[in-house]
Amino acid sequence: MPDSLAAKANRLAADGLWVGAEAALRQVVRLRTDELGPQAPATLAARGELAAALAALGRHEEAEDELRAVRASAAGLRWVDGCSTSTVAAD
């Protein structure tokens, strides 16, 4: 379901229908967070796309806040073969 919503959001964005794209992307973010977790690459990508939609709507502070949250979520990850894993500090 998130993939079909993401495709819908992409079509809406391509047509310049940013309000609809934002709504669809918020659903994608919620679903991917529930299914994959907040630090999953697909979740972070959807949040980045949401930030782009917010910026296109002129809601720059919200877009910046979203991008900062994505950066903070991704900060504790390391990437191996295109997949993310949490990093744990050794004692």
KOLZAZA-643216 format. One record per atom (N, C-alpha, C, CB): x, y, z; residue in one letter. Coordinates in steps of 0.2 Angstrom, whole numbers, plus 5000, padded with zeros to 4 digits. Glycine has a CB too. Example, Ala and Ser with C-alpha at 12.3 -4.5 7.8 and 13.67 -1.06 7.14 Angstrom:
% residues 2
506649725039a;506249785039a;506649845039a;505749785045a;506449895035s;506849955036s;506450005039s;507049975029s;
//
This chain:
% residues 91
500449945000m;500050005000m;500450065000m;499550005006m;501050075004p;501450135004p;501750144997p;501950125009p;501850094993d;502150104987d;501650134982d;502450044984d;501050114982s;500550144978s;500350214980s;499850104978s;500350224986l;500250294989l;500850344986l;500150304996l;501450314987a;502050354985a;502050364977a;502750314986a;501850314973a;501750334966a;501250384965a;501550264962a;500650384969k;500150434968k;500450504970k;499550424973k;500850504975a;501150574978a;501650594972a;501550564984a;501950554969n;502450574964n;502050604958n;502850514962n;501550574956r;501150594950r;500850664952r;500550544949r;500550674958l;500250734960l;500850794960l;499950734967l;501450774963a;501950824963a;502150844956a;502550794967a;502250794951a;502450804944a;501950854941a;502450744941a;501250844943d;500750894940d;500750954944d;500050854941d;501150964949g;501151024953g;500551034958g;501051084948g;500250974960l;499750974964l;499950954971l;499150924962l;500351004974w;500750994980w;500350984987w;501151054982w;499751004987v;499250994993v;499150924993v;498651034993v;498950894988g;498750824987g;499350774988g;498450804981g;499950804985a;500550764986a;500750764994a;501150794982a;500650814997e;500850825004e;500450775008e;500750895007e;499750775007a;499350725010a;499550655009a;498650735008a;499650635003a;499850565001a;500550555005a;499950554994a;500950595005l;501650585008l;501650575015l;502150635006l;501150615018r;501050605026r;500850535027r;500550655028r;500350505023q;500150445024q;500750395023q;499550425019q;501150405018v;501650355016v;502150355022v;502050375010v;502350415025v;502750415030v;502450375036v;502950495032v;501850385038r;501550355043r;501550275042r;500850375044r;501350255036l;501350185035l;502050155035l;501050175028l;502550185032r;503250165032r;503550165039r;503650205027r;503350215043t;503650215050t;503350155054t;503450275053t;502650145053d;502350085056d;502650015054d;501650085055d;502750005047e;502949945045e;503649935045e;502649945038e;504049985044l;504749975043l;505250005049l;505050005036l;504950055052g;505250085057g;505450155055g;505850045060g;505650205060p;505750275058p;506450285055p;505750315065p;506950235056q;507550245053q;507650205046q;508050225058q;507150175044a;507250135038a;507350185032a;506550095036a;507750165027p;507950205022p;507250225018p;508350175017p;506850185017a;506150205013a;505750255017a;505750145012a;505850255024t;505450295028t;505850365028t;505450275036t;506450365028l;506850425028l;506750465021l;507550415029l;506750425016a;506650445009a;505950485008a;506750395004a;505450445011a;504750475011a;504750545015a;504250425014a;505150545020r;505150605024r;505450665020r;505450595031r;505950645017g;506350695012g;505850725007g;506950665009g;505450675004e;505050694999e;504450745002e;504750634995e;504250725008l;503750765011l;504050835012l;503550735018l;504650845014a;505050905015a;505050945009a;505750895018a;505150915003a;505150944996a;504450974995a;505350894991a;503950934997a;503250954995a;503051015000a;502750894997a;503251015006l;503151075010l;503551135008l;503451055017l;504151125005a;504551185002a;504151214996a;505251165000a;503851164992a;503551184986a;502851224988a;503351124982a;502651214994l;502051244996l;502251314999l;501651205001l;502851325000g;503051385003g;503151385011g;502651445001g;503051325013r;503051315020r;503851295022r;502551255023r;504251335021h;504951325022h;505251305029h;505351385020h;504951335034e;505151315041e;504951245042e;504751365046e;504351225040e;504151155041e;504551105037e;503351145039e;504751125031a;505151085027a;505851075030a;505251115020a;506151135033e;506751135036e;506751085042e;507051205038e;506251095046d;506151055052d;506150975051d;505551075056d;505750965045e;505750895043e;506450865041e;505250885037e;506750905037l;507450885035l;507950875041l;507750935030l;507850925046r;508250915052r;508150855055r;508250975056r;507450835056a;507250775059a;507550715055a;506550775060a;507550715049v;507750655045v;508550655046v;507650675037v;508850705046r;509550705047r;509750675054r;509950775047r;509350695059a;509450675066a;509350595066a;509050705071a;508750575063s;508650505063s;509150465059s;507950495059s;509450485054a;509950455050a;510650455053a;509950475043a;510750505058a;511450515061a;511650455065a;511350565066a;511250415068g;511550355071g;511550285067g;511050335077g;511450295060l;511450235056l;512150235052l;510950245051l;512350175050r;512850155046r;512550115040r;513450125049r;512850125034w;512550095028w;513050045026w;512450155023w;512749985025v;513049925022v;512649895016v;513249875028v;512949895010d;512649865005d;511949895004d;512649795005d;511849965004g;511249995003g;510749985009g;510949964997g;510949955014c;510449945020c;510749985026c;510349865021c;510250005030s;510550035036s;510449995042s;510050095037s;510950005047t;510949965053t;511050015058t;511449905053t;510750005064s;510950045070s;511650035072s;510450035076s;511950095074t;512650085077t;512550085084t;513150135074t;512950045088v;512950045095v;513650055097v;512649975097v;513750095102a;514450115105a;514650055109a;514450175108a;515250035108a;515549975112a;515750005119a;516149945109a;515649965124d;515849995131d;516549975132d;515449955137d;
//
